[in-house]
Structures are given as C-alpha cells and as structure tokens.
C-alpha cells in the first residue's frame, strides 16, 4: 500500500479556491453571462458591428472564466477521489501508478490556481478596461527601430495566442528598418490590468545585424500602456485647445496606401499630447478613434498629476516613467530578465514569439507586494 498524504496541500487549495470564488463573485458572473447572452441573441445585434463585437467578446471572456472556475472545482473533487483510490488500492504497482497521476494533477492544479489567483489581484480602478499600447523606438538608431518592431510583434502574438481582438491604430515606419512608433488596442477584459506592468523602458543587447560584425549593440524602446476609456468617461476638450491635421496614410518606405487625406493627427495644445490614427478608411473614423485615445491619455494624465500632487504634499516624489524594467540579452548569452520582479527566462525566442505570461504574472505580483509610497 502506498502511503500518500496530501491533505495539507488539498486544504490549502480549497482555501485558495474559496477566496478566488469570493473575489470573482460567481453569482454576479452568472448574472452577467445571462445578460450578455440575451444581448447576443438580439436579432439586430450586428446592426452595430463594433457594439456587437464588444458584447460577444465580453460574453466569451465571462463564459471562459466561469468554465475555468467550474473545472477547478471538479478537478479538486476528482483529485480527492484519486487520493482515496491510492490509499485503498492493494496492488502496489497500480497504487504507485495512480499516485503518480495524483501528484501530476496536484502540481497542475497548483499552477492553474496560482494563475487564477493572480487575476484576482487586478482590482485597480482601470484594470478591467481594454488597453491602448504605444511602442516608441529610443536610443540605438536602426537597432532601436528594429527592437520596437520586435516588441510590437511580441505583443500582437501574445494577444493572438489568447484570442484577444487587436486593432493596430497607427504605425510610423523607420526609413531603414523597423518602426519609429506604433499604437494598438487590445480590446479584451482586463487587458489593461495585465499589460500595465509592461509600461517602461525595455533594453535589447545583441550582435547588431545592421552594424559592424562582431560588435554588440544596446538599444532601447519605450512602452506606454493606458486604459481605453468608455464614452461615459469622456473629458471636456475645448475646440480651441485642439489642433487637427489631416494627411495621407502611408506604409513602409513612404508608399501611399490611399489617395485621400484620411489619416488624422490630433494635438492637445495645452499639454502637447499628440495622437495619430490612420488605420480606418475614412477621416471621420480616424478622428473618432484618435479622440478616444486622446481622451484616455488626458484622463490618465489628470489622474497622474493628482497623485503627483499628493506625493509632493507628502514630501516624497517618485518618477517611474523611463525606468528600465526589462533586459533582453541575445549575446553573449541568452536571457530575458525583468529587473523589478527578478523573473527571468533563458529562451528569448519564445518571449519574442509572445510567451510573456510569466512576466505578466510576476509583474502583477511584484506590484501588489511592493511598498506603497
């Protein structure tokens, strides 16, 4: 008979699961699914494709979250049954095989529960919102522009793997290679909460494919992450505070994408905030999209100014923007390391292919545990 006692681990998992269910509020989640299902079944749903997409996306996310909760509940029950089978099994070989299966399931449940527990830490005011991410090439010339494009692809691949809708809103291509900047939206629940830990300066160290052979090059790119505000959050922007420029959309190398002045650049004169949009086909659509992002940035800027004022009054001013948060090293060794959480991996290729969940999880836990100013 195999002696296998995991009662302490099971009790801990049950306790964690109870906390997760409380935070998630399963009853409210079921009510939300019922409401969204009713909206999704409306015959005129697709009369407004944008609104329909939001409804179906929210419904899919809520259903997936509820399914994960129910699945964990069932797996916990099944694990306890497995452990009882191990204790009662007279055949030592069969008992050992069942014990191995139980141990693997326990490890899998601990991992899944840990990931779900991290989601409960996303309780910030804007965490449930979709995210608007802007990547800008920094110091490092052509390598920096290439690095910025590598980061863009990394985030797009991450979103694709999670089946999150993405809208690339604006791209400014560099002359030789890569991009000067890009702005895109991840329209999924809690996209901002998850991706907000990516904000900051990213550093790449590698053998440059653009410079002299045998020399390492260090380049930088900045990542900005802001929540996409709802229409009810819109702030007043005086018409005389806004400069509107229209121009033709362009692709790599300056090649004309269309022959009309459909691209829009909005400049908020008092703050100098600039937003460009060229993804949509019409000037009206681009202006509407640009206005939403501008309002999001101004609302966030207002909140940051209020927080900075509070810190100033408290005698403690801490500036975080521009701090280097992560290093991607391709030479002389392979490593990607987050400098805040100390989380690191030795496979940069996987990271650049969108495998960044480990960094997001570590970043969210780090943010929750760090001392508040």
SULFEN-V410960 format. One record per residue. PHI is phi as a letter, one per 30 degrees, with the letter a starting at -180 (* if undefined). OMEGA is omega in radians with two decimals (none if undefined). Layout:
PHI,OMEGA / PHI,OMEGA
This chain:
*,-3.13 / d,3.13 / c,-3.08 / b,-3.11 / b,3.10 / c,-3.07 / d,-3.14 / d,-3.14 / d,3.12 / d,3.13 / d,3.13 / d,3.11 / d,3.12 / d,3.14 / d,3.12 / d,-3.12 / d,3.09 / d,3.11 / d,-3.14 / d,3.13 / d,-3.14 / d,-3.13 / d,-3.12 / d,-3.09 / i,-3.05 / e,3.14 / d,3.12 / d,3.12 / d,3.11 / d,3.10 / d,3.11 / d,3.12 / d,3.12 / d,-3.14 / d,-3.13 / d,3.11 / d,3.11 / d,3.11 / d,-3.11 / d,-3.13 / d,-3.13 / d,-3.09 / d,-3.13 / c,-3.05 / e,-3.01 / d,2.99 / d,3.07 / b,-3.05 / e,-3.11 / d,3.13 / d,3.13 / d,3.13 / d,3.13 / d,-3.14 / d,-3.10 / d,3.12 / d,3.12 / d,3.13 / d,3.14 / d,3.14 / d,-3.12 / d,3.13 / d,3.13 / d,3.14 / d,3.12 / d,3.13 / d,3.13 / d,3.11 / d,-3.12 / d,-3.14 / d,3.11 / d,3.11 / e,-3.14 / d,3.14 / d,3.07 / d,3.10 / d,-3.12 / d,3.14 / d,3.12 / d,3.09 / d,3.11 / e,-3.12 / d,3.07 / d,3.13 / d,3.12 / d,-3.11 / d,-3.04 / c,-3.07 / d,3.14 / d,3.14 / d,-3.07 / d,-3.12 / d,3.12 / d,3.12 / d,3.14 / d,3.13 / d,3.13 / d,3.12 / d,3.10 / d,3.10 / d,3.14 / d,3.14 / d,3.11 / d,3.14 / d,3.10 / d,3.12 / d,3.12 / d,3.13 / d,3.11 / d,3.13 / d,-3.14 / d,-3.14 / d,3.11 / d,3.13 / d,-3.13 / d,3.12 / d,3.11 / d,-3.14 / d,3.12 / d,3.10 / d,-3.13 / d,-3.09 / c,3.08 / d,-3.06 / e,-3.06 / c,-3.07 / e,-3.10 / d,-3.01 / d,2.90 / d,-3.07 / b,2.98 / c,-3.07 / c,3.05 / b,3.11 / c,3.13 / b,3.06 / d,3.13 / c,-3.14 / d,3.12 / k,3.04 / i,-3.09 / d,3.14 / d,3.13 / d,3.11 / d,3.10 / d,3.11 / d,3.11 / e,3.12 / d,3.08 / d,3.11 / d,3.10 / e,3.13 / d,3.14 / e,-3.12 / d,3.13 / d,3.10 / d,3.09 / e,3.14 / d,3.13 / d,-3.14 / d,3.13 / c,-3.13 / h,3.08 / c,3.09 / d,-3.12 / b,3.08 / b,3.08 / d,-2.97 / c,-3.11 / a,3.08 / b,3.07 / c,-3.05 / d,3.06 / d,-3.04 / d,-3.04 / c,-3.13 / a,3.06 / i,-3.09 / b,3.00 / d,3.12 / a,3.06 / a,3.09 / b,3.12 / b,-3.11 / c,2.99 / c,-3.00 / c,3.13 / b,3.10 / e,3.12 / i,3.07 / d,3.13 / d,3.14 / e,-3.14 / d,-3.01 / d,-3.09 / d,3.13 / d,3.11 / d,-3.09 / d,3.14 / k,-3.10 / c,3.11 / c,-3.08 / b,3.10 / c,3.05 / b,-3.12 / a,2.98 / d,-3.02 / d,3.05 / d,-3.09 / c,-3.08 / c,-3.12 / d,-3.11 / d,3.06 / i,-3.13 / c,3.08 / d,-3.13 / b,3.05 / c,-3.14 / b,-3.04 / b,3.02 / b,3.14 / c,3.10 / c,3.08 / c,3.12 / b,3.11 / b,3.08 / d,3.06 / d,-3.06 / d,3.05 / d,-3.14 / d,-3.13 / d,-3.14 / c,-3.01 / e,3.09 / c,-3.09 / d,3.05 / b,-3.13 / d,-3.09 / e,-3.13 / d,3.04 / c,-3.02 / c,3.01 / c,-3.10 / c,3.07 / c,3.08 / c,-3.12 / a,-3.12 / d,3.08 / d,-3.13 / b,3.14 / c,3.14 / e,3.10 / i,3.11 / i,-3.12 / d,-3.11 / d,3.10 / c,3.05 / b,-3.02 / c,3.09 / c,3.13 / d,-3.07 / c,3.14 / d,-3.06 / b,3.03 / b,3.10 / c,3.09 / b,3.06 / d,-2.95 / e,-3.09 / d,-3.09 / c,-3.10 / i,3.14 / d,-3.10 / b,3.08 / b,3.09 / c,3.08 / b,3.10 / b,-3.06 / d,-3.10 / d,-3.06 / d,-3.08 / c,3.11 / d,-3.13 / d,3.14 / d,3.13 / d,3.13 / d,3.13 / d,3.13 / d,3.14 / d,-3.13 / d,3.13 / d,-3.13 / d,3.11 / d,3.12 / d,3.11 / d,-3.12 / d,-3.12 / d,3.11 / d,3.11 / d,3.11 / d,3.12 / d,3.13 / d,3.13 / d,3.11 / d,3.11 / d,3.12 / d,3.13 / d,3.13 / d,3.11 / d,-3.14 / d,3.12 / d,3.12 / d,3.12 / d,3.11 / i,-3.11 / b,-3.14 / c,3.13 / b,3.11 / c,-3.09 / c,-3.09 / d,3.14 / j,3.10 / d,3.11 / d,-3.08 / c,-3.06 / a,3.08 / c,3.05 / c,-3.08 / c,3.12 / c,3.12 / a,0.16 / d,3.10 / b,-3.08 / c,3.14 / a,2.94 / b,-3.07 / b,3.01 / d,-3.00 / d,3.11 / c,-3.08 / d,-3.08 / i,3.11 / d,-3.13 / b,3.06 / b,-3.10 / c,3.13 / b,-3.12 / e,-3.12 / e,3.12 / d,3.13 / d,3.14 / d,3.04 / d,3.04 / j,-3.13 / d,-3.07 / c,-3.11 / e,3.12 / d,3.12 / d,3.14 / d,3.14 / d,-3.14 / d,-3.14 / d,3.14 / d,3.11 / d,3.13 / d,-3.12 / d,-3.12 / d,-3.05 / c,-3.06 / d,-3.13 / d,3.09 / d,-3.13 / d,none
